[in-house]
Structures are given as structure tokens and as C-alpha cells.
Amino acid sequence: MATYTAVYVRVPEGYVAFVEELPGVNTQGRTLDEARENLREALDLVIAANRELVAHDLVGREVVREQLRAG
């Protein structure tokens, strides 16, 4: 399981949240706990969507898949 950096920025409406390493994984929440929960959901959704897009693009092609751990 990969580990990412969650960033929470206080704004008048609550918190804006994003994952530092993954553009497109961002959300907001009225409270810090809500922002955390929403960010986990956004991360899961973006990863699932990316996997689906790649699977569609690779139909009929020979591919090698393996786990990759960041340094």
C-alpha cells in the first residue's frame, strides 16, 4: 500500500484538501474530519478511474504489470 501526503488548508468555509503527489485528488469539507474522509474517497475514486482508463486503452495489447514501490 502506497503512502501519500495529505494537505489541508483552512479556508472560511472549512478545509480544502489535496494529495500532494497526485494531481486531481482534491476535495473540501466543513470540518477537518469531513475533509479527511472526503479526501480518502477522492483518492480511491481517482485511482479506480485511472485503472479503468488504462484497462480500456490496453485491450488487446501484451502488457506486463508489477508492483512498484517508491524510493
Buried (B, 14 or more C-beta within 10 A) or exposed (E): EEEEEBEBEEEEEBBBBBBEEBEEBBBBBEEEEBBBBBBBEBBEEBEEEEEEEEEEEEEEEEEEEEEEEEE
